[in-house]
Amino acid sequence: MHPGLRMRLRAMFNHIRADLAIIHERDPAARGTLEILLCYPGFQALSLHRLSHRLWRSNLPLKLPARFLSQLGRTLTGVEIHPGAKIGQGVFIDHGMGVVIGETSEIGDRCLLYQGVTLGGTGKEHGKRHPTLGSNVVIGAGAKVLGAIEIGDNTRVGAGSVVVRNVEADCTVVGIPGRVIHQSGAKINPLAHSALPDAEANVIRNLMKRIDQLEGQVQNLQENMKNMAQGDGRKFRERKGGESQSLKDREIIEYLGE
């Protein structure tokens, strides 16, 4: 066997071993290597991509074989990965259905992508037009990362978010458009989706606290004006809020939770 071909095959199998290892590490449902080989579409899609990517980078005059293999993988697994995408070791596509990874996407080592994730481009420009993910990045279910942007190491993107700007390392991003709501050097548990903060709820709570403060100030002013009016012998008219306000407040509290 040609030495260069031997090296390429060894590198490809190293990638496959790393992909198997990360699934064993992160998925408690994985009961064995054979089960992963036969029943994990994310692993199957990545394995086919390793082959199609080799074909894409080869000196073949046509890119059609690589594209055909990637489309075969899409049909079999529900995961669409362009053969031009660069994917590191130990990447885990959990469940996988509906995942789309564009041509110029770059994914670092030990990244975790859930179902429905899109690493897409914007516009019809040529060249680099898809995202670059650092190492240990987690992209939640249904999240969209669009454009030639960079997502730093150890960053988490919440489910359903739409990210269109660069994100530094060790951040948490949620919302539409995606906003950074937390940044620290603390180690991130990639499976702790319940630990993501609710940015909208926090903003509403802060606004409610501010409204309470303003209402208290208004009430103090009314009492002072009432006392002044009584001292002058005048009658003070107090304006009351709408009767439905307490009901609206209760609805807000129920929405936000305790």
N, C-alpha and C positions, 0 to 999 in steps of 0.2 A: 504494500500500500504506500502511496506517495506520502512523504513526511508532512507536507502541508495539509493534505486531506486528513491524516491521522490527528493532527493538532486541532483541526476544526471540529472533527467528530468528538474528540475528548472535551473540548470546550462546550459543545452542545449538550453532552451528557452531564457535565458538571452543572449546567443550568437546570437540567431536568431534576437532578438529585436535590439541588437547592429548592426547587419548587415543591418537591415532595416533602422536604423537611419542614418548610414553613407551614404547609397545610397540617402536618402532624402537630406542629407547635401551637397553631392558632385556632384550629377547629376541633372542639371537643367531640363532634359527631364522627370524625374520621377514625375508623376502627382498624384500618390496615392499608397497606400499600396497594393491594389488589383492588380494594374498594375505591381508592382514589383513582387508580388507572381506568377503571371501568365506569365510574359513576360521578365523576367530578368534571362537568363541562368546562369550568374555568381552567383546570389543569390541561385538559385535552386541547383546548383552544390555544393555550400558550405553547404546548408541545408542537402543534402544527405550525404555529407562528415561527418557532425556531427554524423549522425546515424552510418555510416560505421566505423568511428573512435571508437565509443563506442563498437561496436562489436569486433573490432580489439584488443581493450584493455581488453575485457572481458576474462573470464576463459574458454571460449569454446575451446574444443580440436582442432578444425579445424578453420583456418582463411578463409576458402572458402566463407562463407556467407558475410563477410566484403568485400572480393575482388569482389564477384559477384555484390554487391550493388554499389561499386565504378565503375565497368564497366557499370552497368546500367545507372549511372549518366553520364558517358562519352558518351554513346550512345544517351542519351536524350539531353544533353547540349553542347557537343563538348569540355567539360573541363575534363581533366583527373587528378584526385587527388588520390594518393595512400592513402588507409585508415590509414596507419601508420604516415602520415604527421601531424604535430602539428600546428594548426592555431588558432591565437588569436581572440579577439573580434573586431568587427567593420571593418572587412576586406572586401574590395570591389574589385571584379573581373569584370571590365568593358567590356562589350560585350562578352568576355570570349572565343570565338572560338579559338581552338588550344593551350590553356594554358595547360602546363604539370607541375605537382608538384610531385616530387619524394618522396620515402618512408621516408627518414630521414630528410626531409625539416622541418624547423621551421619558422613560420611567426608570427611576433609580431602584436600587436594591431594597428588598424587603418592604415593598409597598403593598397596600391592601385596597382593592377596589370592590365595591359591592355592586349588586345588580342595577342596571339602568344608568350606569355612569357613562358620560360622554366626554371624551377629550377631543374637542372639535376645533375647527378653524372658523375664522370670520372673514367674509369677503372672498374675492377670487384672486388674491395676490399669489404670486409664486414664491418659492423659497420657504423659509421657516414660518409656519403659520399655525402650528399646534403647540400645546403646552409642554413644558418641561417640569417633571416632578423630581424632587430630590429623594433622598433615602428615607425610609420609614414613614412615608406619607400615607394617610388614610383618607379615602374619598367615600363618603357615605352614599347610601342608596339614592339613585335618581339625581345625583348632583351633576352639574354641567360645568366644566372648566374649558373656557373658550379663548382662543387666540394664542399668539406667540408669547405667552406669559410664563413666569417661573414661580413654582411653589416650593418654598424652602423645606429643608429637612425637618422631620418630626412634626409636620403640620397636619391638622385634622380639618377636613371640610365636611360640615354637617349635611345630613340627608336633605335633598331637594334644593340645595344652594346653587347659585349661579355665580361663578367667579370669573371676572373679566380683567382683573388687575393683578400685578405681582404681589406675592405674599412672602414675607420673611420667614425665617426658620422658627420653629417652636411656637406656632400660632394656632388659634382656633378660628375658623371662618364659618359664619352662618348667614342665611338670608338671601334675598334677591333685591339688588345685587349683593354679592357676598361681602361681608364686612368683618374685619378682624376684631374680635371681642375679647381675646385673651392672648397674652404673650408672656412666656416665662421659660426658664431653662429646665423646668421639671420634666422628668421622664413621663411619657404619655403611654397609657394603656390603650392599644389600638382597638380593643373590643368594647371599651367603656362608652358606648354611645349615649347611655343614660346620663353620663356626667357632663354632657354638653350644656352650657348655660342657655337659658331662654332670654335672648336679648330683647325681644319685643316686650315680654312680660316685665323685665327689669325697667325698661323705659317707661312703661305705663305706671308701674309702682312709684317710680320717682316723680312722675307728673301728678299722681294722686296725692303724694306727700306734700308736694308744692301747693296743690290746690287746698289741702287742709290748712297749711300755714296761712295762705292768703285769706281763706274764710275766717280763720281765727282773728287775723288782723282787722278784717272788715267788721266782725262782731264787736271787737274792742272799740273801734271807731263809732259804731252805732250806739254802744252803751255810753261812751263819753258824750256824744252829741245829745243823747236822751237826758243825761244828767244836766248838761248845760241848758237844754230847753226847759226842763222842769225848774231849774234855778231861776230862769227868766220868766217863769209863769206861762210859757208857751206849750202847746200840745205837740208832741213828737209823733210823727207817723213812721212806723217801722215797716219796711218792705220785706216780705217773706219770699223764700224760694218756691219753686214749683213743687206741687205735691208728689210728683212722680220721681223727684230726684233721688229719694232714698231707695226706690226700686231700681233705678239705674245703677246706683252705687253697688247694690247687692249683686246685680248681674255682672258687673265688672269684677267683683271679688270672686264670684263663682267661676268666671272665665279664667282668672289668673291662678286660682287655687290658693291654698293656705301657704 
